[in-house]
Amino acid sequence: MSEQAEGWHTDASGLRVKKWDPHRETRRRGYERQLQQHQVRRLEGATPSSYASNQPGTLAARGAAARAKAQQSRDARVGRAKKFNDRHAEALVRRQKQGAAASHRENDRYMADFRDAYGLAAPAEPAGGPRGAACAFSRARVASWGDREVDAAAADAFRRGPRDPRGALVDCSDRPLLAMSVSDDGADVVAGGADHAAHGVDVARAGAKPQRQYHGKARGHHEWVTGVAHCGGRSVATCGADGRLCLWRSPHACEELVTADGAASLSVLLADAARPQLLLAAGYDGTARLFDVGGRRAREAGRLAPGGGAGRAPVLCAAWDREACGLGDRDGRVLVYDLGTCTRTRLLRPHEEAGHCVALCAVGDRLVSGHQDGRVRGWDARDRDDRPAWTAPAHRGRAGAGAASCVAALAGDALVATCGADRRVCVVDPRAPDAPVHAFREHRDFPYCLATLGGDLIFTGAGDGALLCRDRCRTQPI
């Protein structure tokens, strides 16, 4: 074999190896086809000089056509790029004017341009679900523990603080934990995170590691777990960025209520332990689905979709009461649905500069929402217009505005507790919303979660791992 043998070369170690050519078979078939055509022409008496492809005029025409086609392709690419850049330069200007609430619409336009350029089909709209009564249910666990009956002894125990301030450290995962749920009796805690699993901890015998893991090779999530909720007893529901909604009767028994086939990421999960045991899951397709999980097998009880030309935007938060459900989306809107008929009854829309609606809570007959502009808005169900009944600039100051990330009822629905990206925890009186009744500034990092208990106690957790408990009647944290 000669040194110049085709398809062989000498590597760095001196060994002769065969090159891998992915187009070898294509060239071979093309050469055989040309050879066959040449043989047919020779049998018909044609000479090579008489082939049409070898005529001088034909060669010139073919060359001109090839050059014109190449120029046309270059012009099309340049025109497409210019159109794309001009359109998304205009989008940047619109985004600056409209605020962050328009970002998902610009992303939808970008993906539409991408599909048009490559001839791809648009994703299918979510199929219509069952309609009809979803039944009334209690406010057992909406966004606050404020309705729970707490005796004086239990409240005093919280005011005294924990026996061990360090607590019991349970190492669930080396990845961030994104969602957590506590059972009604306080004995079970389940946390889900970026490791695609949910971890269960028995409070009475908490150790260095969790006692249960809701995950497996053939069951569970393949992406981040974004929501966890207890569904009565020891049943646990989890939702994820992969679009799956899983109901775990035990760590080894998983029932997939929503599969990942074409599903949008799920971002909100609420559960109610009353009869019927209902589960609400909402996500980035703007749709919320209701499931009755009280039987041996869960069934879909209803579907809440915008409809009526309202448009779709990702759902970021939700709250419900006995008869209605509110969904807050990235357009800054609050969509109110009747749970008996699964139809939209109101569309509450603040001004465009409000930004995303990032927090929602049912407070008596009102719905309270927190927005990216740092304002907290109250909506009265008895009002017929779609303007807020009151607006509190709770997290706006001289230094700027921080998003009102959490809201919860306080003092028997008479007050509202909020926390925001300005690191403050505020107590707002809807009757005088212009200035907060109390403003706490002890957090050194952004608070990400808030809960209320017993009418006076406020619990907040921040990004630096600090968990603070406050009594609204005191000036210092407990």
Protein Blocks (a to p, Z undefined) as FASTA:
>chain_A
ZZklghiacdfkopacddddfklmmmmmmmmmmmmmmmmmmmnopafklpmklpmklmmm
mmmmmmmmmmmmmmmmmmmmmmmmmmmmmmmmmmmmnommlmmmmmmmmmmmmmmmnopa
cddddddddedjebiadffblmbcklpccdfklmmmmmnopfblnlpaddfbfcdcfbdc
ddfkopaccdddfkopacdddfklccfbdfbdcddfkgcjfbdcfbdcdeehjbdcdddf
kopacddfbfklccdfbdcehpacdfbdcddfbdcdddddddfkopacdddfkbmbdcdf
bdcdfehonopaddfbdcddfkbccdddfkopacdddfklopafbdcdddfklopafbdc
dehjbccdddfkopacdddfkbmbfcdfbdcdfkgcfkbccddfbccdeehhlaccdddf
kopacdddfklmmbcfbdcfkbfbdcfbdcdeehlaccdddfkopacdddfkbmbdZZ
